[in-house]
Amino acid sequence: MKKLLLALALVVGSQFVHADEPKKETKKVCVDVKDKAGKTVTDTKTGKVKQNCKEVKQHKKLEGTAVPVKK
């Protein structure tokens, strides 16, 4: 009985841990579509350049220290 209660408590407690994770910041990146010849493809109706857009996660850049030079 104790093992069952312990397992149940762990399952319920683990759900709250996952809910507190912060969402990653995303950035929308668009790239022009090119044909085989390397020219940009334009939309026939609007006349605008076609683009492929994706949502990309932004990672924090970590600061480092300089590597010491051997003498």
PDB file of N, CA, C and O in Angstrom, chain B, residues numbered from 101:
ATOM      1  N   MET B 101       0.824  -1.186   0.000  1.00  0.00           N
ATOM      2  CA  MET B 101       0.000   0.000   0.000  1.00  0.00           C
ATOM      3  C   MET B 101       0.871   1.254   0.000  1.00  0.00           C
ATOM      4  O   MET B 101       0.567   2.224  -0.695  1.00  0.00           O
ATOM      5  N   LYS B 102       1.956   1.234   0.782  1.00  0.00           N
ATOM      6  CA  LYS B 102       2.847   2.385   0.839  1.00  0.00           C
ATOM      7  C   LYS B 102       3.501   2.633  -0.508  1.00  0.00           C
ATOM      8  O   LYS B 102       3.678   3.779  -0.921  1.00  0.00           O
ATOM      9  N   LYS B 103       3.862   1.548  -1.196  1.00  0.00           N
ATOM     10  CA  LYS B 103       4.502   1.691  -2.511  1.00  0.00           C
ATOM     11  C   LYS B 103       3.534   2.298  -3.519  1.00  0.00           C
ATOM     12  O   LYS B 103       3.937   3.100  -4.362  1.00  0.00           O
ATOM     13  N   LEU B 104       2.265   1.922  -3.439  1.00  0.00           N
ATOM     14  CA  LEU B 104       1.254   2.456  -4.337  1.00  0.00           C
ATOM     15  C   LEU B 104       1.060   3.955  -4.107  1.00  0.00           C
ATOM     16  O   LEU B 104       0.967   4.723  -5.064  1.00  0.00           O
ATOM     17  N   LEU B 105       1.000   4.366  -2.852  1.00  0.00           N
ATOM     18  CA  LEU B 105       0.847   5.783  -2.530  1.00  0.00           C
ATOM     19  C   LEU B 105       2.083   6.580  -2.954  1.00  0.00           C
ATOM     20  O   LEU B 105       1.959   7.703  -3.442  1.00  0.00           O
ATOM     21  N   LEU B 106       3.255   6.011  -2.772  1.00  0.00           N
ATOM     22  CA  LEU B 106       4.486   6.683  -3.166  1.00  0.00           C
ATOM     23  C   LEU B 106       4.539   6.859  -4.683  1.00  0.00           C
ATOM     24  O   LEU B 106       4.914   7.925  -5.171  1.00  0.00           O
ATOM     25  N   ALA B 107       4.167   5.829  -5.422  1.00  0.00           N
ATOM     26  CA  ALA B 107       4.156   5.906  -6.883  1.00  0.00           C
ATOM     27  C   ALA B 107       3.142   6.930  -7.362  1.00  0.00           C
ATOM     28  O   ALA B 107       3.422   7.687  -8.292  1.00  0.00           O
ATOM     29  N   LEU B 108       1.982   6.966  -6.749  1.00  0.00           N
ATOM     30  CA  LEU B 108       0.947   7.936  -7.110  1.00  0.00           C
ATOM     31  C   LEU B 108       1.415   9.360  -6.826  1.00  0.00           C
ATOM     32  O   LEU B 108       1.172  10.262  -7.628  1.00  0.00           O
ATOM     33  N   ALA B 109       2.077   9.567  -5.705  1.00  0.00           N
ATOM     34  CA  ALA B 109       2.588  10.899  -5.351  1.00  0.00           C
ATOM     35  C   ALA B 109       3.655  11.352  -6.338  1.00  0.00           C
ATOM     36  O   ALA B 109       3.701  12.530  -6.692  1.00  0.00           O
ATOM     37  N   LEU B 110       4.506  10.450  -6.787  1.00  0.00           N
ATOM     38  CA  LEU B 110       5.543  10.807  -7.750  1.00  0.00           C
ATOM     39  C   LEU B 110       4.943  11.185  -9.099  1.00  0.00           C
ATOM     40  O   LEU B 110       5.411  12.119  -9.749  1.00  0.00           O
ATOM     41  N   VAL B 111       3.920  10.469  -9.516  1.00  0.00           N
ATOM     42  CA  VAL B 111       3.277  10.769 -10.801  1.00  0.00           C
ATOM     43  C   VAL B 111       2.604  12.126 -10.753  1.00  0.00           C
ATOM     44  O   VAL B 111       2.752  12.918 -11.684  1.00  0.00           O
ATOM     45  N   VAL B 112       1.873  12.411  -9.698  1.00  0.00           N
ATOM     46  CA  VAL B 112       1.174  13.683  -9.567  1.00  0.00           C
ATOM     47  C   VAL B 112       2.179  14.822  -9.420  1.00  0.00           C
ATOM     48  O   VAL B 112       1.976  15.890  -9.997  1.00  0.00           O
ATOM     49  N   GLY B 113       3.235  14.627  -8.680  1.00  0.00           N
ATOM     50  CA  GLY B 113       4.249  15.666  -8.478  1.00  0.00           C
ATOM     51  C   GLY B 113       5.030  15.966  -9.743  1.00  0.00           C
ATOM     52  O   GLY B 113       5.453  17.103  -9.952  1.00  0.00           O
ATOM     53  N   SER B 114       5.228  14.975 -10.584  1.00  0.00           N
ATOM     54  CA  SER B 114       6.004  15.201 -11.800  1.00  0.00           C
ATOM     55  C   SER B 114       5.237  16.034 -12.816  1.00  0.00           C
ATOM     56  O   SER B 114       5.849  16.693 -13.656  1.00  0.00           O
ATOM     57  N   GLN B 115       3.909  16.019 -12.756  1.00  0.00           N
ATOM     58  CA  GLN B 115       3.116  16.817 -13.684  1.00  0.00           C
ATOM     59  C   GLN B 115       3.281  18.304 -13.408  1.00  0.00           C
ATOM     60  O   GLN B 115       3.251  19.108 -14.339  1.00  0.00           O
ATOM     61  N   PHE B 116       3.452  18.678 -12.163  1.00  0.00           N
ATOM     62  CA  PHE B 116       3.616  20.087 -11.829  1.00  0.00           C
ATOM     63  C   PHE B 116       4.991  20.603 -12.235  1.00  0.00           C
ATOM     64  O   PHE B 116       5.134  21.792 -12.523  1.00  0.00           O
ATOM     65  N   VAL B 117       5.984  19.760 -12.265  1.00  0.00           N
ATOM     66  CA  VAL B 117       7.332  20.161 -12.657  1.00  0.00           C
ATOM     67  C   VAL B 117       7.361  20.537 -14.121  1.00  0.00           C
ATOM     68  O   VAL B 117       7.989  21.533 -14.482  1.00  0.00           O
ATOM     69  N   HIS B 118       6.702  19.774 -14.975  1.00  0.00           N
ATOM     70  CA  HIS B 118       6.701  20.046 -16.406  1.00  0.00           C
ATOM     71  C   HIS B 118       5.898  21.292 -16.752  1.00  0.00           C
ATOM     72  O   HIS B 118       6.184  21.943 -17.757  1.00  0.00           O
ATOM     73  N   ALA B 119       4.909  21.636 -15.953  1.00  0.00           N
ATOM     74  CA  ALA B 119       4.070  22.791 -16.238  1.00  0.00           C
ATOM     75  C   ALA B 119       4.807  24.102 -15.985  1.00  0.00           C
ATOM     76  O   ALA B 119       4.438  25.126 -16.560  1.00  0.00           O
ATOM     77  N   ASP B 120       5.844  24.101 -15.135  1.00  0.00           N
ATOM     78  CA  ASP B 120       6.540  25.329 -14.776  1.00  0.00           C
ATOM     79  C   ASP B 120       7.676  25.687 -15.725  1.00  0.00           C
ATOM     80  O   ASP B 120       8.314  26.724 -15.540  1.00  0.00           O
ATOM     81  N   GLU B 121       7.954  24.859 -16.741  1.00  0.00           N
ATOM     82  CA  GLU B 121       9.073  25.150 -17.647  1.00  0.00           C
ATOM     83  C   GLU B 121       8.761  26.385 -18.477  1.00  0.00           C
ATOM     84  O   GLU B 121       7.656  26.504 -19.008  1.00  0.00           O
ATOM     85  N   PRO B 122       9.721  27.315 -18.600  1.00  0.00           N
ATOM     86  CA  PRO B 122       9.475  28.507 -19.406  1.00  0.00           C
ATOM     87  C   PRO B 122       9.483  28.166 -20.892  1.00  0.00           C
ATOM     88  O   PRO B 122      10.189  27.256 -21.327  1.00  0.00           O
ATOM     89  N   LYS B 123       8.691  28.906 -21.663  1.00  0.00           N
ATOM     90  CA  LYS B 123       8.648  28.675 -23.102  1.00  0.00           C
ATOM     91  C   LYS B 123       9.873  29.301 -23.750  1.00  0.00           C
ATOM     92  O   LYS B 123      10.341  30.359 -23.328  1.00  0.00           O
ATOM     93  N   LYS B 124      10.387  28.639 -24.781  1.00  0.00           N
ATOM     94  CA  LYS B 124      11.548  29.156 -25.501  1.00  0.00           C
ATOM     95  C   LYS B 124      11.104  30.296 -26.413  1.00  0.00           C
ATOM     96  O   LYS B 124      10.016  30.262 -26.988  1.00  0.00           O
ATOM     97  N   GLU B 125      11.959  31.297 -26.533  1.00  0.00           N
ATOM     98  CA  GLU B 125      11.654  32.403 -27.429  1.00  0.00           C
ATOM     99  C   GLU B 125      11.908  31.953 -28.856  1.00  0.00           C
ATOM    100  O   GLU B 125      12.919  31.312 -29.143  1.00  0.00           O
ATOM    101  N   THR B 126      10.991  32.287 -29.745  1.00  0.00           N
ATOM    102  CA  THR B 126      11.137  31.906 -31.141  1.00  0.00           C
ATOM    103  C   THR B 126      11.191  33.154 -32.009  1.00  0.00           C
ATOM    104  O   THR B 126      10.709  34.222 -31.632  1.00  0.00           O
ATOM    105  N   LYS B 127      11.788  32.987 -33.174  1.00  0.00           N
ATOM    106  CA  LYS B 127      11.915  34.076 -34.132  1.00  0.00           C
ATOM    107  C   LYS B 127      11.485  33.541 -35.480  1.00  0.00           C
ATOM    108  O   LYS B 127      11.820  32.407 -35.821  1.00  0.00           O
ATOM    109  N   LYS B 128      10.750  34.326 -36.262  1.00  0.00           N
ATOM    110  CA  LYS B 128      10.300  33.913 -37.584  1.00  0.00           C
ATOM    111  C   LYS B 128      11.371  34.292 -38.609  1.00  0.00           C
ATOM    112  O   LYS B 128      11.756  35.457 -38.715  1.00  0.00           O
ATOM    113  N   VAL B 129      11.853  33.282 -39.371  1.00  0.00           N
ATOM    114  CA  VAL B 129      12.890  33.502 -40.370  1.00  0.00           C
ATOM    115  C   VAL B 129      12.319  33.141 -41.734  1.00  0.00           C
ATOM    116  O   VAL B 129      11.793  32.043 -41.916  1.00  0.00           O
ATOM    117  N   CYS B 130      12.419  34.062 -42.699  1.00  0.00           N
ATOM    118  CA  CYS B 130      11.895  33.830 -44.048  1.00  0.00           C
ATOM    119  C   CYS B 130      13.037  33.878 -45.057  1.00  0.00           C
ATOM    120  O   CYS B 130      13.915  34.737 -44.982  1.00  0.00           O
ATOM    121  N   VAL B 131      13.008  32.924 -46.016  1.00  0.00           N
ATOM    122  CA  VAL B 131      14.029  32.836 -47.060  1.00  0.00           C
ATOM    123  C   VAL B 131      13.320  32.834 -48.404  1.00  0.00           C
ATOM    124  O   VAL B 131      12.308  32.152 -48.568  1.00  0.00           O
ATOM    125  N   ASP B 132      13.844  33.596 -49.378  1.00  0.00           N
ATOM    126  CA  ASP B 132      13.256  33.640 -50.714  1.00  0.00           C
ATOM    127  C   ASP B 132      13.386  32.292 -51.414  1.00  0.00           C
ATOM    128  O   ASP B 132      14.406  31.614 -51.287  1.00  0.00           O
ATOM    129  N   VAL B 133      12.335  31.902 -52.163  1.00  0.00           N
ATOM    130  CA  VAL B 133      12.346  30.658 -52.930  1.00  0.00           C
ATOM    131  C   VAL B 133      13.053  30.931 -54.249  1.00  0.00           C
ATOM    132  O   VAL B 133      12.774  31.927 -54.916  1.00  0.00           O
ATOM    133  N   LYS B 134      13.986  30.027 -54.630  1.00  0.00           N
ATOM    134  CA  LYS B 134      14.711  30.184 -55.888  1.00  0.00           C
ATOM    135  C   LYS B 134      14.478  28.957 -56.755  1.00  0.00           C
ATOM    136  O   LYS B 134      14.303  27.848 -56.251  1.00  0.00           O
ATOM    137  N   ASP B 135      14.479  29.177 -58.096  1.00  0.00           N
ATOM    138  CA  ASP B 135      14.308  28.056 -59.008  1.00  0.00           C
ATOM    139  C   ASP B 135      15.664  27.425 -59.316  1.00  0.00           C
ATOM    140  O   ASP B 135      16.674  27.796 -58.719  1.00  0.00           O
ATOM    141  N   LYS B 136      15.687  26.466 -60.254  1.00  0.00           N
ATOM    142  CA  LYS B 136      16.921  25.752 -60.557  1.00  0.00           C
ATOM    143  C   LYS B 136      18.000  26.666 -61.118  1.00  0.00           C
ATOM    144  O   LYS B 136      19.188  26.408 -60.920  1.00  0.00           O
ATOM    145  N   ALA B 137      17.611  27.728 -61.813  1.00  0.00           N
ATOM    146  CA  ALA B 137      18.575  28.655 -62.393  1.00  0.00           C
ATOM    147  C   ALA B 137      19.132  29.631 -61.365  1.00  0.00           C
ATOM    148  O   ALA B 137      20.103  30.334 -61.647  1.00  0.00           O
ATOM    149  N   GLY B 138      18.535  29.686 -60.178  1.00  0.00           N
ATOM    150  CA  GLY B 138      19.018  30.577 -59.128  1.00  0.00           C
ATOM    151  C   GLY B 138      18.268  31.893 -59.050  1.00  0.00           C
ATOM    152  O   GLY B 138      18.636  32.767 -58.265  1.00  0.00           O
ATOM    153  N   LYS B 139      17.216  32.050 -59.856  1.00  0.00           N
ATOM    154  CA  LYS B 139      16.423  33.279 -59.834  1.00  0.00           C
ATOM    155  C   LYS B 139      15.298  33.138 -58.808  1.00  0.00           C
ATOM    156  O   LYS B 139      14.821  32.033 -58.547  1.00  0.00           O
ATOM    157  N   THR B 140      14.880  34.264 -58.232  1.00  0.00           N
ATOM    158  CA  THR B 140      13.801  34.236 -57.259  1.00  0.00           C
ATOM    159  C   THR B 140      12.474  33.981 -57.960  1.00  0.00           C
ATOM    160  O   THR B 140      12.254  34.446 -59.079  1.00  0.00           O
ATOM    161  N   VAL B 141      11.591  33.239 -57.296  1.00  0.00           N
ATOM    162  CA  VAL B 141      10.284  32.901 -57.841  1.00  0.00           C
ATOM    163  C   VAL B 141       9.285  33.929 -57.358  1.00  0.00           C
ATOM    164  O   VAL B 141       9.226  34.219 -56.163  1.00  0.00           O
ATOM    165  N   THR B 142       8.477  34.502 -58.288  1.00  0.00           N
ATOM    166  CA  THR B 142       7.463  35.479 -57.920  1.00  0.00           C
ATOM    167  C   THR B 142       6.082  34.847 -58.050  1.00  0.00           C
ATOM    168  O   THR B 142       5.861  33.972 -58.887  1.00  0.00           O
ATOM    169  N   ASP B 143       5.162  35.302 -57.214  1.00  0.00           N
ATOM    170  CA  ASP B 143       3.791  34.835 -57.249  1.00  0.00           C
ATOM    171  C   ASP B 143       3.082  35.513 -58.417  1.00  0.00           C
ATOM    172  O   ASP B 143       3.209  36.724 -58.598  1.00  0.00           O
ATOM    173  N   THR B 144       2.335  34.744 -59.212  1.00  0.00           N
ATOM    174  CA  THR B 144       1.709  35.305 -60.411  1.00  0.00           C
ATOM    175  C   THR B 144       0.553  36.235 -60.074  1.00  0.00           C
ATOM    176  O   THR B 144       0.320  37.199 -60.803  1.00  0.00           O
ATOM    177  N   LYS B 145      -0.177  35.979 -58.998  1.00  0.00           N
ATOM    178  CA  LYS B 145      -1.331  36.811 -58.655  1.00  0.00           C
ATOM    179  C   LYS B 145      -0.937  38.142 -58.042  1.00  0.00           C
ATOM    180  O   LYS B 145      -1.445  39.189 -58.446  1.00  0.00           O
ATOM    181  N   THR B 146      -0.032  38.110 -57.068  1.00  0.00           N
ATOM    182  CA  THR B 146       0.315  39.339 -56.347  1.00  0.00           C
ATOM    183  C   THR B 146       1.586  39.994 -56.865  1.00  0.00           C
ATOM    184  O   THR B 146       1.778  41.195 -56.673  1.00  0.00           O
ATOM    185  N   GLY B 147       2.444  39.242 -57.510  1.00  0.00           N
ATOM    186  CA  GLY B 147       3.694  39.804 -58.015  1.00  0.00           C
ATOM    187  C   GLY B 147       4.789  39.887 -56.964  1.00  0.00           C
ATOM    188  O   GLY B 147       5.860  40.433 -57.230  1.00  0.00           O
ATOM    189  N   LYS B 148       4.537  39.352 -55.773  1.00  0.00           N
ATOM    190  CA  LYS B 148       5.542  39.376 -54.713  1.00  0.00           C
ATOM    191  C   LYS B 148       6.422  38.133 -54.794  1.00  0.00           C
ATOM    192  O   LYS B 148       6.044  37.130 -55.400  1.00  0.00           O
ATOM    193  N   VAL B 149       7.591  38.210 -54.179  1.00  0.00           N
ATOM    194  CA  VAL B 149       8.531  37.095 -54.157  1.00  0.00           C
ATOM    195  C   VAL B 149       8.017  36.049 -53.171  1.00  0.00           C
ATOM    196  O   VAL B 149       7.624  36.393 -52.057  1.00  0.00           O
ATOM    197  N   LYS B 150       8.016  34.757 -53.574  1.00  0.00           N
ATOM    198  CA  LYS B 150       7.602  33.680 -52.681  1.00  0.00           C
ATOM    199  C   LYS B 150       8.675  33.462 -51.634  1.00  0.00           C
ATOM    200  O   LYS B 150       9.869  33.591 -51.908  1.00  0.00           O
ATOM    201  N   GLN B 151       8.230  33.126 -50.419  1.00  0.00           N
ATOM    202  CA  GLN B 151       9.164  32.909 -49.318  1.00  0.00           C
ATOM    203  C   GLN B 151       8.770  31.671 -48.530  1.00  0.00           C
ATOM    204  O   GLN B 151       7.589  31.348 -48.403  1.00  0.00           O
ATOM    205  N   ASN B 152       9.786  30.978 -47.999  1.00  0.00           N
ATOM    206  CA  ASN B 152       9.582  29.887 -47.051  1.00  0.00           C
ATOM    207  C   ASN B 152       9.876  30.437 -45.670  1.00  0.00           C
ATOM    208  O   ASN B 152      10.973  30.938 -45.424  1.00  0.00           O
ATOM    209  N   CYS B 153       8.912  30.351 -44.763  1.00  0.00           N
ATOM    210  CA  CYS B 153       9.084  30.894 -43.413  1.00  0.00           C
ATOM    211  C   CYS B 153       9.038  29.772 -42.389  1.00  0.00           C
ATOM    212  O   CYS B 153       8.246  28.838 -42.511  1.00  0.00           O
ATOM    213  N   LYS B 154       9.899  29.874 -41.374  1.00  0.00           N
ATOM    214  CA  LYS B 154       9.977  28.884 -40.308  1.00  0.00           C
ATOM    215  C   LYS B 154      10.100  29.601 -38.970  1.00  0.00           C
ATOM    216  O   LYS B 154      10.604  30.721 -38.897  1.00  0.00           O
ATOM    217  N   GLU B 155       9.628  28.933 -37.903  1.00  0.00           N
ATOM    218  CA  GLU B 155       9.810  29.419 -36.536  1.00  0.00           C
ATOM    219  C   GLU B 155      11.061  28.752 -35.974  1.00  0.00           C
ATOM    220  O   GLU B 155      11.149  27.525 -35.944  1.00  0.00           O
ATOM    221  N   VAL B 156      12.029  29.551 -35.528  1.00  0.00           N
ATOM    222  CA  VAL B 156      13.308  29.045 -35.039  1.00  0.00           C
ATOM    223  C   VAL B 156      13.473  29.449 -33.579  1.00  0.00           C
ATOM    224  O   VAL B 156      13.188  30.586 -33.205  1.00  0.00           O
ATOM    225  N   LYS B 157      13.937  28.502 -32.754  1.00  0.00           N
ATOM    226  CA  LYS B 157      14.196  28.793 -31.345  1.00  0.00           C
ATOM    227  C   LYS B 157      15.443  29.652 -31.226  1.00  0.00           C
ATOM    228  O   LYS B 157      16.433  29.417 -31.920  1.00  0.00           O
ATOM    229  N   GLN B 158      15.398  30.646 -30.348  1.00  0.00           N
ATOM    230  CA  GLN B 158      16.560  31.484 -30.092  1.00  0.00           C
ATOM    231  C   GLN B 158      17.261  30.981 -28.845  1.00  0.00           C
ATOM    232  O   GLN B 158      16.642  30.820 -27.794  1.00  0.00           O
ATOM    233  N   HIS B 159      18.548  30.735 -28.968  1.00  0.00           N
ATOM    234  CA  HIS B 159      19.342  30.267 -27.836  1.00  0.00           C
ATOM    235  C   HIS B 159      20.118  31.438 -27.246  1.00  0.00           C
ATOM    236  O   HIS B 159      20.532  32.345 -27.969  1.00  0.00           O
ATOM    237  N   LYS B 160      20.311  31.416 -25.937  1.00  0.00           N
ATOM    238  CA  LYS B 160      21.075  32.467 -25.283  1.00  0.00           C
ATOM    239  C   LYS B 160      22.555  32.244 -25.537  1.00  0.00           C
ATOM    240  O   LYS B 160      23.053  31.123 -25.438  1.00  0.00           O
ATOM    241  N   LYS B 161      23.244  33.312 -25.864  1.00  0.00           N
ATOM    242  CA  LYS B 161      24.670  33.227 -26.117  1.00  0.00           C
ATOM    243  C   LYS B 161      25.411  33.300 -24.788  1.00  0.00           C
ATOM    244  O   LYS B 161      25.183  34.212 -23.994  1.00  0.00           O
ATOM    245  N   LEU B 162      26.290  32.346 -24.549  1.00  0.00           N
ATOM    246  CA  LEU B 162      27.040  32.309 -23.298  1.00  0.00           C
ATOM    247  C   LEU B 162      28.365  33.041 -23.464  1.00  0.00           C
ATOM    248  O   LEU B 162      29.042  32.914 -24.484  1.00  0.00           O
ATOM    249  N   GLU B 163      28.713  33.802 -22.450  1.00  0.00           N
ATOM    250  CA  GLU B 163      29.989  34.527 -22.458  1.00  0.00           C
ATOM    251  C   GLU B 163      31.078  33.591 -21.962  1.00  0.00           C
ATOM    252  O   GLU B 163      30.876  32.847 -21.003  1.00  0.00           O
ATOM    253  N   GLY B 164      32.229  33.628 -22.614  1.00  0.00           N
ATOM    254  CA  GLY B 164      33.341  32.767 -22.218  1.00  0.00           C
ATOM    255  C   GLY B 164      34.569  33.591 -21.875  1.00  0.00           C
ATOM    256  O   GLY B 164      34.590  34.807 -22.066  1.00  0.00           O
ATOM    257  N   THR B 165      35.572  32.931 -21.377  1.00  0.00           N
ATOM    258  CA  THR B 165      36.814  33.610 -21.056  1.00  0.00           C
ATOM    259  C   THR B 165      37.857  33.244 -22.114  1.00  0.00           C
ATOM    260  O   THR B 165      37.749  32.204 -22.764  1.00  0.00           O
ATOM    261  N   ALA B 166      38.857  34.093 -22.282  1.00  0.00           N
ATOM    262  CA  ALA B 166      39.888  33.859 -23.276  1.00  0.00           C
ATOM    263  C   ALA B 166      40.780  32.686 -22.863  1.00  0.00           C
ATOM    264  O   ALA B 166      41.028  32.462 -21.678  1.00  0.00           O
ATOM    265  N   VAL B 167      41.250  31.953 -23.855  1.00  0.00           N
ATOM    266  CA  VAL B 167      42.123  30.810 -23.586  1.00  0.00           C
ATOM    267  C   VAL B 167      43.557  31.339 -23.345  1.00  0.00           C
ATOM    268  O   VAL B 167      44.064  32.110 -24.159  1.00  0.00           O
ATOM    269  N   PRO B 168      44.208  30.939 -22.248  1.00  0.00           N
ATOM    270  CA  PRO B 168      45.556  31.440 -21.992  1.00  0.00           C
ATOM    271  C   PRO B 168      46.561  30.912 -23.036  1.00  0.00           C
ATOM    272  O   PRO B 168      46.467  29.769 -23.484  1.00  0.00           O
ATOM    273  N   VAL B 169      47.511  31.762 -23.404  1.00  0.00           N
ATOM    274  CA  VAL B 169      48.516  31.414 -24.398  1.00  0.00           C
ATOM    275  C   VAL B 169      49.681  30.714 -23.717  1.00  0.00           C
ATOM    276  O   VAL B 169      50.164  31.173 -22.682  1.00  0.00           O
ATOM    277  N   LYS B 170      50.148  29.577 -24.306  1.00  0.00           N
ATOM    278  CA  LYS B 170      51.294  28.885 -23.751  1.00  0.00           C
ATOM    279  C   LYS B 170      52.570  29.641 -24.080  1.00  0.00           C
ATOM    280  O   LYS B 170      52.694  30.242 -25.147  1.00  0.00           O
ATOM    281  N   LYS B 171      53.517  29.605 -23.152  1.00  0.00           N
ATOM    282  CA  LYS B 171      54.788  30.304 -23.373  1.00  0.00           C
ATOM    283  C   LYS B 171      55.877  29.314 -23.681  1.00  0.00           C
ATOM    284  O   LYS B 171      57.024  29.705 -23.898  1.00  0.00           O
TER     285      LYS B 171
END
